[in-house]
Amino acid sequence: MRIGILTFHCAHNYGAVLQCYALQETLKGMGHDVDVIDYRPEYLLASYRKFSIDRFISKNPFTLIRKTTRELWVLDKRIKRYYAFNDFISSNLHLSKRINGKFIPPDYDIYIIGSDQIWNPRITCGFDSVYFGGFQFAKGKRKYISYAASMGLQELGDSDKKFYASALQNLDSISVRESQTASLLQPLTSKKVETVLDPTLLVDVRTWDAMAVAPRIGKKYVLVYQIGFDSDIMQMARKIAKETDAVVVEIMAGIYSRKSKYRVQCATPKEFLGWLKYANCVVTNSFHGTAFSVIFNRPFYNIAGNRNDVRSLSFLESIGLGNRVKAKKSFPAFSEIDYSDVDKIINGLRRNSKYFIKKAIGNI
């Protein structure tokens, strides 16, 4: 089968590019001809540009000077980070021709939509019909499948329900990443909404081991990877570092002007994997920071916040690690994790998730 993947592949976000790569490799391993459809909506590109006048503009002259000074200070890092992601995308993803507007090509037998938060209207600036199979051509014999789609919402308003009820009709098979998402969507469609693993967990850990670039640090370290900034995460990391005689290393999700000896702002996706693989412990509020900690069997803590409770907690409860989600201001003593049972559970979930794909495609 010729398969086209539609997801957030162009976002300069570690989880976004790595989950896309994992789904691509999984489908190739099933014997399919796979492209990542190179759809790059402006709402994804805007914050990742090397240079944007919006980062300088201000009506207040003092603010203008401050913003200009900051941008000039971090410009070299912004450019380095930009190419770190672009090089990974161009070298590791099998991209289609660049898409103009929303005109998705009718060249594929199967369209797989997902994973990532493709159904989160806060990210897509309202619902993006492309990520629901709303293409500008007749459906014909083609199949439309959502795989591990996430919407990052804990409840739906009436207008949201109306949209989802209509949009889900485009899909032949529906799967989502969180059980809570399945519960919200199931009443809106007669089709079964299944819960599957994030693509990063579909491939064998050896795939990530081979890709990971080991950091050159020469010390034990506690790795912090957070979306936004939460002082509780840093407090937790410092406490664990003190208990384990380690240093705290931060992998940044963006560019910051303040320098720090162990702050890594321009890691490539492969270096990101290496920092996670060799960490003595990981403290995070990121779903993919959590997922890769599990993949590499690292001790970790997910510090619960409003953004990530549903996504991370759903995954961790499904594998018996819900106790690694800690409330803010809750700083327990460091403890290791016995992954023997966890790995068995993930192997079972991986088989079920691959079965969903094969069944949806029609290979079963």
C-alpha distance (Angstrom), angle and dihedral (degrees) to the residues before:
residue distance angle dihedral
M1 . . .
R2 3.79 . .
I3 3.80 107.7 .
G4 3.79 130.7 -170.0
I5 3.83 119.7 -161.1
L6 3.80 120.5 -150.3
T7 3.79 115.5 -166.5
F8 3.82 142.6 115.9
H9 3.81 91.9 -68.5
C10 3.81 94.4 143.0
A11 3.80 96.6 53.9
H12 3.79 111.3 111.2
N13 3.77 90.0 -129.3
Y14 3.79 123.4 119.4
G15 3.78 96.3 -134.0
A16 3.80 93.3 46.1
V17 3.80 97.3 55.0
L18 3.80 95.6 38.3
Q19 3.81 95.3 49.9
C20 3.81 89.0 49.8
Y21 3.80 91.4 50.7
A22 3.81 90.8 48.6
L23 3.81 93.8 51.9
Q24 3.80 90.7 46.7
E25 3.81 91.6 52.1
T26 3.80 92.9 44.8
L27 3.80 92.0 54.0
K28 3.81 91.9 44.7
G29 3.79 88.4 51.6
M30 3.81 87.9 56.6
G31 3.79 88.8 58.2
H32 3.80 101.1 -101.1
D33 3.81 131.6 137.1
V34 3.80 102.5 -119.3
D35 3.80 134.7 -166.4
V36 3.77 129.2 176.8
I37 3.80 101.8 -135.3
D38 3.80 104.9 -126.2
Y39 3.80 97.8 -132.1
R40 3.81 108.9 153.6
P41 3.81 112.4 180.0
E42 3.78 116.8 -163.5
Y43 3.80 93.4 -119.8
L44 3.83 88.6 65.2
L45 3.80 96.8 43.0
A46 3.80 100.7 44.9
S47 3.81 99.8 79.3
Y48 3.82 94.6 42.4
R49 3.81 101.1 54.8
K50 3.81 118.2 123.9
F51 3.78 89.7 -128.8
S52 3.78 130.5 16.7
I53 3.77 127.2 172.3
D54 3.81 88.1 -147.6
R55 3.79 88.8 72.9
F56 3.82 89.8 61.9
I57 3.80 104.7 36.3
S58 3.80 119.5 107.2
K59 3.80 134.3 142.4
N60 3.79 88.7 -142.5
P61 3.85 109.3 81.5
F62 3.81 93.1 -150.3
T63 3.79 91.4 51.0
L64 3.80 89.2 46.7
I65 3.81 90.8 54.7
R66 3.80 92.0 46.1
K67 3.80 93.4 48.7
T68 3.81 92.6 45.2
T69 3.80 91.8 49.9
R70 3.78 91.2 49.0
E71 3.80 94.4 48.4
L72 3.78 93.2 48.8
W73 3.81 88.7 49.1
V74 3.83 93.7 54.4
L75 3.81 100.0 31.8
D76 3.80 94.5 102.6
K77 3.82 90.7 51.7
R78 3.79 92.0 46.7
I79 3.81 91.1 53.0
K80 3.81 92.7 45.9
R81 3.81 91.8 50.0
Y82 3.82 91.1 46.4
Y83 3.80 92.4 56.7
A84 3.81 92.7 41.4
F85 3.80 88.6 63.5
N86 3.79 98.2 35.0
D87 3.80 91.4 52.3
F88 3.80 91.1 51.1
I89 3.81 92.4 48.0
S90 3.79 94.5 48.5
S91 3.82 94.6 42.4
N92 3.80 101.2 42.8
L93 3.80 107.5 28.4
H94 3.80 121.2 71.9
L95 3.79 97.9 -134.2
S96 3.77 128.3 -163.2
K97 3.78 120.1 -138.7
R98 3.81 112.1 -65.1
I99 3.80 110.8 -84.0
N100 3.79 119.5 -126.2
G101 3.78 112.2 -140.9
K102 3.81 112.3 -40.3
F103 3.80 97.1 -37.9
I104 3.79 100.4 127.1
P105 3.84 111.1 -167.7
P106 3.83 117.6 -110.9
D107 3.81 90.0 -137.5
Y108 3.82 101.3 112.7
D109 3.78 136.8 81.0
I110 3.80 91.7 -151.4
Y111 3.80 131.3 28.5
I112 3.80 114.1 -160.1
I113 3.78 112.4 -166.0
G114 3.79 116.9 -160.9
S115 2.90 170.0 -26.8
D116 3.83 118.6 -169.3
Q117 3.80 129.6 43.6
I118 3.79 94.4 -45.8
W119 3.83 90.3 140.2
N120 3.81 95.9 51.3
P121 3.83 106.8 110.1
R122 3.81 90.9 -162.1
I123 3.81 89.0 65.0
T124 3.82 98.7 36.6
C125 3.83 93.6 45.7
G126 3.78 91.6 -116.2
F127 3.78 122.4 -18.8
D128 3.81 114.7 -38.5
S129 3.80 108.6 -143.7
V130 3.82 91.3 -154.2
Y131 3.80 90.3 69.9
F132 3.80 89.6 55.2
G133 3.80 96.0 50.9
G134 3.81 93.9 -99.5
F135 3.80 94.2 150.2
Q136 3.78 130.1 162.7
F137 3.79 97.1 -113.9
A138 3.78 139.5 68.4
K139 3.79 114.5 -81.8
G140 3.81 96.2 -134.5
K141 3.81 113.3 158.3
R142 3.79 94.2 -24.6
K143 3.80 120.5 118.3
Y144 3.78 126.8 -136.2
I145 3.79 117.8 -155.2
S146 3.78 131.6 175.8
Y147 3.80 113.8 -148.2
A148 3.82 120.0 -163.2
A149 3.79 92.2 -29.2
S150 3.79 114.0 -178.8
M151 3.78 129.7 -161.5
G152 3.80 102.3 -177.3
L153 3.81 91.7 -138.6
Q154 3.78 126.2 125.9
E155 3.79 95.5 -164.9
L156 3.80 138.8 17.1
G157 3.78 128.7 -133.8
D158 3.79 121.8 -142.4
S159 3.81 93.0 -96.6
D160 3.80 90.8 49.2
K161 3.81 91.1 51.4
K162 3.78 90.9 49.9
F163 3.80 91.9 51.5
Y164 3.81 95.4 46.5
A165 3.80 92.3 46.2
S166 3.79 89.6 56.2
A167 3.84 98.8 37.3
L168 3.80 95.5 48.9
Q169 3.79 89.0 61.8
N170 3.83 87.5 74.6
L171 3.81 91.6 64.5
D172 3.79 125.2 84.5
S173 3.81 93.2 -164.4
I174 3.78 128.0 18.5
S175 3.78 129.4 -157.2
V176 3.79 130.3 163.2
R177 3.79 135.2 -169.9
E178 3.81 101.1 -125.1
S179 3.79 129.9 53.2
Q180 3.82 89.4 -139.9
T181 3.80 89.8 57.4
A182 3.79 90.1 51.4
S183 3.80 89.9 51.5
L184 3.81 91.3 51.7
L185 3.79 95.2 47.4
Q186 3.81 102.9 37.8
P187 3.84 94.5 77.7
L188 3.81 89.0 54.7
T189 3.81 98.2 59.1
S190 3.80 139.0 39.6
K191 3.82 89.6 -140.5
K192 3.78 118.8 91.1
V193 3.80 113.2 -100.7
E194 3.79 106.6 -148.0
T195 3.80 129.2 -163.6
V196 3.81 116.4 -132.6
L197 3.79 139.4 170.5
D198 3.77 123.7 -84.5
P199 3.84 107.6 -100.0
T200 3.82 91.9 -111.8
L201 3.81 87.3 70.6
L202 3.81 94.9 48.3
V203 3.79 95.2 74.9
D204 3.78 123.8 69.0
V205 3.81 115.5 -97.7
R206 3.81 87.6 -115.2
T207 3.81 87.7 72.4
W208 3.80 90.4 60.4
D209 3.81 93.8 38.7
A210 3.79 89.7 57.7
M211 3.80 92.0 48.8
A212 3.81 99.5 43.4
V213 3.81 116.8 103.8
A214 3.81 110.8 -148.0
P215 3.83 113.7 -126.0
R216 3.77 120.0 -119.8
I217 3.76 101.4 -131.5
G218 3.81 107.4 115.6
K219 3.82 92.8 -151.2
K220 3.76 138.3 87.0
Y221 3.77 109.6 -100.2
V222 3.78 143.3 -172.3
L223 3.78 108.8 -139.5
V224 3.80 121.6 -140.7
Y225 3.79 118.5 -163.2
Q226 3.76 115.3 169.3
I227 3.78 139.5 162.1
G228 3.78 106.8 -130.0
F229 3.80 115.6 -13.8
D230 3.79 127.4 -63.6
S231 3.80 117.8 175.9
D232 3.81 89.8 -155.5
I233 3.79 89.8 64.5
M234 3.79 91.3 54.6
Q235 3.81 92.0 46.2
M236 3.80 90.8 51.6
A237 3.81 91.7 47.7
R238 3.81 92.9 49.4
K239 3.81 91.0 49.2
I240 3.82 92.1 51.9
A241 3.81 91.6 44.3
K242 3.80 90.0 54.2
E243 3.83 91.5 48.5
T244 3.81 92.9 49.0
D245 3.81 100.1 36.1
A246 3.80 92.6 -115.6
V247 3.80 138.7 129.0
V248 3.80 125.6 -117.0
V249 3.81 116.7 -114.3
E250 3.81 121.0 -169.7
I251 3.79 122.0 -153.0
M252 3.78 104.3 -161.6
A253 3.80 124.7 -139.8
G254 3.80 89.4 -154.8
I255 3.80 143.3 5.7
Y256 3.80 121.0 -68.0
S257 3.78 127.7 -175.3
R258 3.80 96.6 -144.3
K259 3.79 111.9 89.9
S260 3.79 125.3 -140.2
K261 3.80 130.6 177.8
Y262 3.81 93.8 -122.2
R263 3.80 100.0 32.4
V264 3.83 111.9 116.1
Q265 3.80 112.4 -162.8
C266 3.79 105.6 161.4
A267 3.79 105.0 43.1
T268 3.78 115.8 149.7
P269 3.83 116.0 -127.4
K270 3.81 88.5 -102.8
E271 3.82 91.0 52.0
F272 3.80 89.2 47.5
L273 3.80 88.4 57.6
G274 3.78 90.2 49.8
W275 3.79 93.8 51.9
L276 3.81 89.5 52.8
K277 3.80 95.9 43.1
Y278 3.80 95.0 54.6
A279 3.83 99.8 36.6
N280 3.79 118.5 121.5
C281 3.79 87.6 -144.5
V282 3.82 136.6 -6.9
V283 3.80 125.5 -142.7
T284 3.78 113.2 -169.9
N285 3.80 148.3 146.9
S286 3.81 92.5 -157.3
F287 3.80 124.3 105.7
H288 3.80 92.7 -141.5
G289 3.79 92.0 42.2
T290 3.79 85.0 57.3
A291 3.81 94.6 43.1
F292 3.81 94.4 52.0
S293 3.81 91.3 45.7
V294 3.81 86.6 58.5
I295 3.80 93.0 43.3
F296 3.82 90.9 54.2
N297 3.83 92.4 40.1
R298 3.80 92.3 -120.8
P299 3.81 125.1 159.9
F300 3.81 106.0 -109.0
Y301 3.78 146.2 163.7
N302 3.78 125.7 -149.0
I303 3.79 109.7 -151.4
A304 3.79 105.0 -145.9
G305 3.79 117.4 -124.4
N306 3.78 134.4 162.4
R307 3.81 92.3 -97.1
N308 3.77 100.1 53.4
D309 3.81 109.6 26.4
V310 3.79 96.4 100.2
R311 3.79 99.1 40.2
S312 3.80 99.4 45.1
L313 3.80 97.9 32.8
S314 3.81 92.6 51.8
F315 3.80 90.5 53.3
L316 3.80 96.0 43.3
E317 3.80 94.0 47.4
S318 3.80 89.5 51.5
I319 3.83 90.5 58.7
G320 3.80 98.0 38.7
L321 3.81 97.5 -103.2
G322 3.79 101.1 107.0
N323 3.82 87.9 122.5
R324 3.83 90.0 70.1
V325 3.81 90.1 70.2
K326 3.77 106.2 92.2
A327 3.77 128.0 -166.8
K328 3.78 119.6 -120.8
K329 3.82 112.5 -83.2
S330 3.81 89.0 22.0
F331 3.81 109.3 119.7
P332 3.82 111.6 171.5
A333 3.77 123.7 -176.9
F334 3.79 114.8 -84.9
S335 3.79 116.0 -90.5
E336 3.80 135.7 177.0
I337 3.82 124.3 -122.1
D338 3.80 125.9 -125.2
Y339 3.80 101.9 -140.0
S340 3.82 98.4 -177.6
D341 3.82 94.8 99.6
V342 3.81 93.2 33.3
D343 3.80 92.2 57.6
K344 3.81 90.6 50.5
I345 3.81 90.9 51.9
I346 3.80 91.6 48.5
N347 3.80 91.2 49.7
G348 3.80 88.9 55.5
L349 3.80 93.0 46.6
R350 3.81 89.4 47.5
R351 3.81 91.0 54.7
N352 3.80 90.9 48.8
S353 3.80 92.3 48.1
K354 3.80 92.8 49.9
Y355 3.80 88.8 47.3
F356 3.82 88.9 55.6
I357 3.81 90.4 53.5
K358 3.80 94.0 47.7
K359 3.79 92.3 46.3
A360 3.82 92.9 47.0
I361 3.80 92.2 48.7
G362 3.79 90.8 47.0
N363 3.80 100.4 -113.5
I364 3.81 91.1 126.2
